[in-house]
Amino acid sequence: MLSSPAFPPPRGTLAEIVDRWRTGAFRLVVSQHILDEVGRAWTKPYWQTRFDLNQAERALALLRRRAEVIPITAQVTGVATHPEDDLVLATAVSASADYLATGDKQLQQIGRYEGVKILSPRAFLTILAEPEDEAAV
């Protein structure tokens, strides 16, 4: 589990993914758009019932410090159901990412875009658990 309370939740799928990222199992790439969206989301009542503002601020600081922040260079328009999600897709394409792990069901329904496989956090964790030679397929 997490060695620091800075990144909620303290256990579960997302905690395992964050732990694997922090130990170098994969490269986490975000854009300024994603950082801004995460910051906004964590101020909403749904998330505020799950962790306090201090935890959210520390988690965002961790993302800003340790994730690779890239400029959006790809143009994606009208693919997702929301323009903000087109920017998330554009981030993944700009980074030449293999995977986009998201809890957004509408993005998951796209399945794949420009070589980026879009999947749930649980499915991504399953891929991370596969032996190296199987995960590369």
PyMOL commands that set and color helices and strands:
alter all, ss='L'
color gray80, all
select helices_A, chain A and resi 13-22+32-41+45-48+53-66+83-94+105-110+121-129+132-135
alter helices_A, ss='H'
color red, helices_A
select strands_A, chain A and resi 29-30+68-69+99-101+112-113+116-119
alter strands_A, ss='S'
color yellow, strands_A
deselect
rebuild
show_as cartoon
